[in-house]
Amino acid sequence: MDIRKLRYFITVAEELHFHRAAEKLNMTQPPLSQQIQNLEEELGVKLLERTRKMVRLTPAGAVFLEQARLILAQLDRSIQLTQKADQGIIGHITVAFVDSASGSIMVDVLSKFRAAYPQIELTLREMTSSQQLQALEDGQIHIGFLRYQEDTRHVSFRPCQMETLIAVLPDHHPLASQTQVSIRELADEDFILFPRHLGSPFHRLVLDYCREHGVDPRITQEAIQMYTIVNLVAAGMGISIVPSSVDVFQRKGVVFLPLEENPPSVPLYTAWRTDMNQEVVSRFMSIVEGEYELH
């Protein structure tokens, strides 16, 4: 059915006068009358009763007027939503992050994105770096915040934050009252570390740093989540070396101490698909760029 016929009918039904309706539609009366007649023939229903003195809706015409208005309203809404989707104002985006980045991302970036684009549906997933890389490759997420980068098709990377390594000790540890700690002082401790098979670059970074200063860590526990590592330290299961942002998980039973021996930088990368949902991704990245100086 021609949408124009619906508009013609609605105008006639609202004016209940063909001449006034024609003037409102910037057309002459005979073509308008013909269009309404064609519409009735197409429907097989009489919509208007016409006399020389008046025009009025039939019961069927009243029902059709209500439905025609709904159809045109939905059409207008569909056009507006399509245009907004093309502009990246509405849509959907899935963002993944390592748990050690949840403090800065959740509080800063995500809150500003939600405030700026409330019509964009945002799905969050907590994943390890290796899980994010696979999800980016598979197109399951649009943006990731992770600890290392790899050459991956259709995925771009930029460092958004540089941190350092710090030590996490139980608060009853003999070294807990110090303002900083030497890695050499931790040589005989039980270490709790992130598993190598789930994040080999970060795992290797910690081991290389320890061994550079003559310490071969005795790894007695492994945990995937940094918050879990902090909890295990609080439980007295050992000590750990973590990115400095993990101190956002302040809790009773642990202390976070800087390391004396010039700890290495720990990058946090932003990674995003370059071939999916580009307008929405671009708007999210503009928020990230406003928070961090991306290089």
N, C-alpha and C positions, 0 to 999 in steps of 0.2 A: 504494500500500500504506500502511495506517495505521501510523504510527510507533509508536503504543502497542503494536501487536501485536509489533513487534520487541523492545520493552522487556519485554513479558510473556514472550516466548520466551526471551530472554537470562536472565531471572531463574529460570525453570523449569530451563533447561539448566544453570545454575550450581548450583542447589539439588538438582536431580534428585529433587525431592519437591514435589508439587503443593500440599500443605497448607502447608508452610513457605514456598513461593514466594508463595502467596496472602496469608499473614500479612505477608510482607515488602512486598508491594504494597498492603497495606491494603484487601484485597477478599476475598470469599468464594471457595471453591474451584470451585463449579460454573461461574460466569461465566468464570473463568480457563481452565478446561478447554475451555469452548466457544470462547473466543478462539483457543486453540492449534489446536483442530480446524478452525476457520474459516481459519486461516493455512495449514494443511496442504492444505486443499481449494483455496485460492487458488493455491498453488504447484503443486498436483498431485503433491506429494512427501510421504512419511511422514518426519517429523523426529524423532519420539520413539517408542520402544517402551515400552509400558506393561503392567505386570502388577500384581497385588495387592501384590506384595512390593517392586517396584522400578520405576524409570524410568531409561531410558538413551537416549543419542543414537544415532541411526542414522548411518551414514557420511555420508549427505546432510545430516543434522542437524548434524554436526560442522563441515562446510563452511559451512553457513548461519550457524552461531553465529559463526564467525570473520568472515564478511562482515558480519553484522548489527552486530557490535561496531565494525568499521571504519566502517560507515555512520553509526552514532550518534556516534562520535568525530568524524567529519568534520562532522556536523550541529552538534555542540557547538562545534567550532572555527569554523564558519561564523558561528554566532551571536555568539561572542566577537569575531571580527574585524569583524563588522558593527557591533557596539556600539562597538568601539574606533575604527572609521572615523567613526562619528557623533560621537564625542567628540574627534576630531582627533588621536588617539594614533597611528594608522597612516594610511597613504595615500601620496600622491605630490605633490610640489611642484616647480615649475620656477622658478628664480631667475636673473635676468640682471643684469649689472653692467657699468659702464664700467671699462676697465682701470685708470684712475687711482684707482678705489675698491677695487681688489682687495686691497690691503694690509689695511685696516681690516675689510672684510667677510669676507675669507677667514679671517683669523686670529681675529677677535673673534666676530662674529655666527655664522658658519657652524660653527665648532668648538663653540660653546655649544649651538647648535640640535641638532647631531648627538649631543652628549652627553645632552641632555635627551630627545630623541625618536629613538632609534636605529632604530625600526621605520618611520619615515617616509622613503620614498625621495626623495632630493634630487638634482635635475638642475640643473647650472650651465651658463649660457651667457654668454660674453663678447660684448657687443653695444654698438654706439654708442647714444647717447641716442635718435636718430631711429628706429633699428631696434627699440629697446625699446618706444617708443610704438606703433609699428605692430604689434608682437607682442602687446602688451597689448590693443589694439583687436581683434585677430584671435583672442584667446583662446589664443595659443600659449605664453604664460608667465603665471605667477600674480603674481610680484613682480619689480620692477625697481629698480635703483639707477642714477639718471641725473642729468644736469646741468641739465635744464630741464623745465618742466611745460606742459601744454596742457589745454584743456577737452576731456575725452574721456569718452564714456559708459561707465558701469560701472567707472571707474577713479578712485581717490582718490590724492591726493598730499600728502606732508608733507616739509618739509626736515628732514633728520636730521643734517646736518653743514655747518658754514660754514667755508670756507677762504679763503685769499687767493691772489693771483697772485705767483709768484716767477720769477726768471730762471734759465735753465740755460745755462752757458757751458762751452766746452772748458777743461780744466784748464791749458792752455798759453796761454790768452787773457791779454792784458795786464791786464785787470780782474779776473782770477780770484783774485788774492790779497786783494782787498778784502773787508770784512765785509758790505757791501751795495753795490748799484749803482743809479745813477740811470737811468731809462728814456731820458733825453736822451743819456746816454753810449753808448747802443746804436743811435742814429739811423742810423748808416752801416753797420750790420751786415746780413748776410743772415739773414732770419727763416725758421724752420721752424715751421709752424703746422698745427693741425687744420683739415681742409677745411671751408669755409663750407657747402657743400651737405649735409654730414653732421651738422653741429652749429652751425647759424647763430647761436643765442644766445651760445654760448661764443666762437665766432669773432668775433662783433660786440663782445663784452665786451672782448676783448683789443685789437681795433682802436680802439675808443672810448677806452680807457685811454691807448693810445699817442698818439692824435691830440689828446687833451685836454692832453697835455704837449708838443705840438709835434713829435711823431714820426710820420712816415708810413712804416710798416714796408715794407721791400722783401722780399716773400715769394718765396723762390726754391725752396722745397721744401714739400710737404704730406705728412702721414702720418696715418693713421687712429688708430693706437695710440700712446699716450703713451710706452710703453716704446721703440717704434721711434723716436719723436722724440728721446728721450734718447740712443739709440744713434747717430743721425745727428749729434747735437751732438758726441758723443765722437769721431766720425769727422772732425770739422772741417768739416762741411757748413754750419754756421751756428750761430745761437743760437735760443733759444725762450723763450716765456712760458707757464707751465703752472700748474695748481692746485698748492698747496703739498703736497698729499698725494703728488704724484709723486716727491718726494724719497725715498720708500720704495724707488725703483729706483736706489739708490746703486750706482754702478759706477765702475771706473777710467776716467779720461779726462774726467770732467765735474765741475763744481761747481754747487751750488745756492745762489743768493744772494737775500736779501730785496731788495725794491725800495724805494727811498727815498720815492717820491711816493705815499704813502697808497694802496696798491693796493686795488681793489674786492673785495668779498666774492664768493666763488664757492660757490654752494649745491650740495649733493648731496641730491637728493630720493629718498625712498622712494615708489614707486608700486605699487599693488596692485589686482587685480580684486576688486570687491565682490560679484560674483555667481557666483564659481567657488570650489569647494573651501574654503568659508568657515572651517570649523573648523581645518583645517591652516594656512591663511593666518593666522588669528587667533593661533595658537600661534607661528608664525614672527615675527609682528609684536610679540608680547610679548617675544621675545628682543631684537628691534631696539630697542624702547622701553626695555629694561633697559640697553642700551649707550649710547643717545643720547636726549637730551631732545627728543622730537618736539613740534612746535608746530602 
